[in-house]
Amino acid sequence: MTTPALQARGLVKRYGRVTAIDGADFDLYAGEVLAVVGDNGAGKSSLIKALSGALVPDEGTILLDGEETRFHSPLDARRAGIETVHQTLALAPAMDIAANLFLGRELRRPGPLGGVLRLLDKPAMRRQAQEQLDALGIETVQHIGQIVETLSGGQRQAVAVARAAMFGSRMVIMDEPTAALGVKESRLVLDLIRRIRDRGLPVVLISHDMPQVFELADRIHIHRLGRRAAVVRPDDASMSQVVSLMTGALRIGDPDAPPDLADRPAEISGGGR
């Protein structure tokens, strides 16, 4: 069996009498898009926060490539090669594209200019930023020096995704990446996710958009009541079955339930039907 790139076992997080994560398990394999779906209040946001370092679980273990690890902050996760694209994007609108790609990781000029005077190496950042956009096939951006506040919603999302792909050496987590985007802009982002997956970088996709989930995902992690209810392939399940598993109307083992792929990687075939 292939070792998961990211694995969690028995995660628990309590807030007083409220249990947000209730013994949750998770498996992400190399080269796949894993969609995480669940009803409101299912605990999927808390699960993703635990996996990205924004939340420290009370119990359970997290493993990277089979090695147990513990994140105390999002910075720990970033240092481990896990990048997260949040719904808010966390972009600086008054700065240009290159500056946003290197935000918090700015390159300094060589020698005393960078060491003593701490001057930024803007030509190097713009060159590397352009190379990243070209590698991901982002053609909608006119100039790497364009100010982010002048970009469309889809272009801004593309910049955030490009930054995550640039520094995410192990995986990228995307929280509702097409929320509030139009059809054309959503298509741009979905194509970017495919390109990232095709480069061998696994992607965790949190989404409420079932058609997009079934189009893009290799496997679907269904979260319910703070824990993993099932993992299914889009080819083996219908949207109505996934929704029924989310709400509890259908359970794994029922005659009409799809096969459960929990703890077992599916063949990576590009997702969708």
C-alpha positions as CSV (number, residue, x, y, z in Angstrom):
1,M,0.0,0.0,0.0
2,T,1.3,3.5,-0.9
3,T,2.1,5.6,2.1
4,P,-0.2,8.7,2.3
5,A,1.5,12.1,1.7
6,L,-0.7,13.3,4.6
7,Q,-2.4,11.1,7.2
8,A,-4.4,11.8,10.3
9,R,-5.7,9.3,12.9
10,G,-8.1,9.9,15.7
11,L,-8.1,13.7,15.7
12,V,-10.2,15.3,18.5
13,K,-10.8,19.0,19.2
14,R,-13.2,20.2,21.9
15,Y,-14.4,23.7,22.7
16,G,-15.9,23.2,26.2
17,R,-18.9,20.9,25.7
18,V,-18.7,21.2,21.9
19,T,-16.7,18.6,20.0
20,A,-15.7,20.0,16.7
21,I,-13.5,17.0,15.6
22,D,-14.6,13.6,17.0
23,G,-11.9,11.0,16.3
24,A,-11.5,12.1,12.6
25,D,-9.3,10.1,10.2
26,F,-7.8,11.5,6.9
27,D,-5.7,10.2,4.1
28,L,-4.2,12.2,1.1
29,Y,-2.1,10.4,-1.5
30,A,0.5,11.8,-3.9
31,G,-0.8,13.0,-7.2
32,E,-4.5,13.1,-6.3
33,V,-7.2,15.7,-5.9
34,L,-9.1,14.8,-2.7
35,A,-12.4,16.7,-2.3
36,V,-13.6,17.2,1.3
37,V,-17.4,17.7,1.5
38,G,-19.8,17.9,4.4
39,D,-22.9,19.6,5.6
40,N,-22.6,22.9,7.5
41,G,-21.4,22.2,11.0
42,A,-19.9,18.8,10.0
43,G,-16.5,19.8,11.3
44,K,-14.6,19.9,7.9
45,S,-13.3,23.4,8.5
46,S,-11.9,22.4,11.9
47,L,-10.3,19.3,10.3
48,I,-8.6,21.3,7.6
49,K,-7.4,23.9,10.2
50,A,-5.8,21.0,12.2
51,L,-4.1,19.7,9.0
52,S,-2.8,23.2,8.1
53,G,-1.6,24.2,11.6
54,A,-4.3,26.8,12.3
55,L,-5.7,24.6,15.1
56,V,-3.9,22.3,17.5
57,P,-6.0,19.1,18.1
58,D,-6.4,17.8,21.7
59,E,-5.9,14.2,20.6
60,G,-4.7,12.2,17.6
61,T,-1.7,12.0,15.3
62,I,-0.8,13.7,12.0
63,L,1.8,12.0,9.8
64,L,3.7,13.5,6.8
65,D,5.0,10.8,4.5
66,G,4.6,8.3,7.3
67,E,6.5,10.4,9.9
68,E,4.5,11.7,12.9
69,T,4.5,15.5,13.1
70,R,2.8,18.2,15.1
71,F,1.9,21.7,13.9
72,H,1.7,24.4,16.5
73,S,0.9,27.2,13.9
74,P,0.3,27.7,10.2
75,L,4.0,28.6,9.9
76,D,4.9,25.1,11.0
77,A,2.7,23.7,8.2
78,R,4.2,26.0,5.6
79,R,7.7,25.1,6.7
80,A,6.7,21.4,6.1
81,G,5.6,22.3,2.6
82,I,1.8,22.6,3.2
83,E,0.3,25.7,1.6
84,T,-3.3,26.8,2.1
85,V,-5.4,29.0,-0.2
86,H,-8.2,30.5,2.0
87,Q,-11.4,32.0,0.8
88,T,-10.2,35.5,1.8
89,L,-7.0,34.9,-0.4
90,A,-4.8,36.9,1.9
91,L,-3.5,39.1,-0.9
92,A,-2.1,42.6,-0.6
93,P,-4.3,44.6,-3.1
94,A,-2.0,47.6,-3.3
95,M,1.1,45.5,-4.2
96,D,1.9,43.9,-7.6
97,I,1.6,40.3,-8.6
98,A,5.3,39.4,-8.0
99,A,5.3,41.1,-4.6
100,N,2.2,39.0,-3.6
101,L,3.7,35.8,-4.7
102,F,6.8,36.4,-2.5
103,L,4.8,38.0,0.3
104,G,6.6,37.0,3.5
105,R,9.3,35.3,1.5
106,E,10.9,38.3,-0.2
107,L,14.3,37.9,-1.9
108,R,17.1,40.2,-0.9
109,R,19.7,41.6,-3.1
110,P,23.1,39.8,-2.9
111,G,25.9,41.3,-0.8
112,P,25.7,44.3,1.5
113,L,22.7,45.8,-0.3
114,G,20.5,42.9,0.8
115,G,22.3,42.1,4.1
116,V,22.9,45.5,5.6
117,L,20.5,47.7,3.7
118,R,17.9,44.9,3.3
119,L,17.0,46.0,-0.2
120,L,14.7,43.7,-2.2
121,D,15.8,41.9,-5.3
122,K,12.7,42.9,-7.3
123,P,14.0,41.8,-10.7
124,A,14.7,38.3,-9.4
125,M,11.2,38.1,-7.8
126,R,9.5,39.3,-11.0
127,R,11.5,36.8,-13.1
128,Q,10.7,33.9,-10.8
129,A,7.1,35.0,-10.5
130,Q,6.7,35.1,-14.3
131,E,8.3,31.6,-14.6
132,Q,5.7,30.3,-12.1
133,L,2.8,31.8,-14.0
134,D,4.1,30.4,-17.3
135,A,4.7,26.9,-15.7
136,L,1.0,26.9,-14.6
137,G,-0.2,28.2,-17.9
138,I,-1.7,31.4,-16.5
139,E,-2.2,33.5,-19.5
140,T,-4.9,35.9,-18.3
141,V,-2.4,38.2,-16.5
142,Q,-1.1,41.0,-18.7
143,H,2.0,41.9,-16.8
144,I,3.8,40.6,-13.7
145,G,4.0,44.1,-12.3
146,Q,0.2,44.6,-12.4
147,I,-1.3,45.8,-9.1
148,V,-3.5,43.1,-7.6
149,E,-6.5,45.4,-7.0
150,T,-6.8,45.9,-10.7
151,L,-7.2,42.2,-11.3
152,S,-10.5,40.4,-11.7
153,G,-11.7,37.9,-9.1
154,G,-10.5,34.9,-11.1
155,Q,-7.1,36.5,-11.7
156,R,-6.7,37.2,-8.0
157,Q,-7.6,33.6,-7.2
158,A,-5.1,32.5,-9.8
159,V,-2.4,34.6,-8.1
160,A,-3.2,33.0,-4.7
161,V,-3.2,29.5,-6.3
162,A,0.1,30.2,-8.0
163,R,1.7,31.3,-4.7
164,A,0.6,28.1,-3.0
165,A,1.9,26.0,-5.9
166,M,5.2,27.9,-5.8
167,F,6.0,27.1,-2.2
168,G,3.9,24.1,-1.4
169,S,6.5,21.3,-1.8
170,R,4.2,18.6,-0.3
171,M,0.6,19.6,-0.9
172,V,-1.9,22.5,-1.4
173,I,-5.2,22.9,0.5
174,M,-7.9,25.0,-1.2
175,D,-10.9,26.3,0.7
176,E,-13.8,27.0,-1.7
177,P,-11.5,28.3,-4.4
178,T,-14.3,29.1,-6.9
179,A,-16.7,30.7,-4.4
180,A,-18.2,34.0,-5.8
181,L,-16.5,33.4,-9.2
182,G,-18.3,33.4,-12.5
183,V,-18.3,30.4,-14.9
184,K,-15.3,31.6,-16.9
185,E,-13.3,32.5,-13.9
186,S,-14.1,29.2,-12.1
187,R,-12.9,27.3,-15.2
188,L,-9.6,29.1,-15.0
189,V,-9.2,28.0,-11.3
190,L,-10.3,24.4,-12.0
191,D,-7.7,24.2,-14.8
192,L,-5.1,25.5,-12.5
193,I,-5.9,22.8,-9.9
194,R,-5.6,20.1,-12.6
195,R,-2.1,21.5,-13.6
196,I,-1.0,21.4,-10.0
197,R,-2.1,17.8,-9.7
198,D,-0.5,16.9,-13.0
199,R,2.8,18.2,-11.6
200,G,2.5,15.5,-8.8
201,L,1.4,17.9,-6.0
202,P,-1.6,16.5,-4.2
203,V,-4.5,18.9,-3.6
204,V,-7.2,19.0,-0.9
205,L,-10.3,20.7,-2.3
206,I,-13.0,21.9,0.1
207,S,-16.1,22.7,-1.9
208,H,-19.9,22.8,-1.8
209,D,-20.1,22.7,-5.6
210,M,-20.9,19.1,-6.3
211,P,-20.6,19.3,-10.1
212,Q,-17.1,20.7,-9.7
213,V,-16.3,18.0,-7.1
214,F,-17.4,15.2,-9.4
215,E,-15.5,16.8,-12.4
216,L,-12.2,17.3,-10.6
217,A,-11.8,14.9,-7.7
218,D,-10.1,11.6,-7.8
219,R,-11.6,10.7,-4.4
220,I,-14.3,12.3,-2.2
221,H,-13.8,12.5,1.6
222,I,-17.3,12.8,3.2
223,H,-17.3,14.4,6.6
224,R,-20.2,14.1,9.0
225,L,-20.6,14.8,12.8
226,G,-16.9,15.6,13.3
227,R,-15.5,12.5,11.6
228,R,-14.9,10.8,8.3
229,A,-18.1,9.0,7.2
230,A,-16.7,7.6,3.9
231,V,-14.4,8.0,1.0
232,V,-15.7,7.3,-2.4
233,R,-14.7,7.7,-6.1
234,P,-16.8,9.9,-8.4
235,D,-17.0,6.9,-10.8
236,D,-18.5,4.7,-8.1
237,A,-21.0,7.1,-6.6
238,S,-23.7,9.5,-7.6
239,M,-24.2,13.0,-6.4
240,S,-27.4,12.0,-4.6
241,Q,-25.5,9.2,-2.8
242,V,-22.8,11.6,-1.6
243,V,-25.4,14.0,-0.4
244,S,-27.2,11.2,1.4
245,L,-24.0,10.1,3.1
246,M,-23.4,13.7,4.1
247,T,-26.8,14.0,5.8
248,G,-26.9,10.5,7.3
249,A,-29.8,9.3,5.1
250,L,-27.4,6.7,3.7
251,R,-24.6,4.8,5.5
252,I,-21.7,2.7,4.3
253,G,-22.9,-0.9,4.3
254,D,-26.4,-0.1,3.2
255,P,-27.5,-2.0,0.0
256,D,-27.6,1.2,-2.0
257,A,-24.3,2.6,-0.7
258,P,-21.2,3.0,-2.9
259,P,-17.9,1.2,-1.9
260,D,-15.9,2.9,0.8
261,L,-12.2,3.7,-0.1
262,A,-11.2,4.8,3.3
263,D,-7.5,3.9,4.0
264,R,-7.2,2.8,0.4
265,P,-5.9,4.9,-2.5
266,A,-7.9,5.0,-5.7
267,E,-6.4,4.8,-9.1
268,I,-5.6,8.3,-10.2
269,S,-7.4,8.9,-13.5
270,G,-8.0,12.6,-13.5
271,G,-11.2,12.6,-11.5
272,G,-14.8,13.0,-12.8
273,R,-16.9,10.8,-14.9
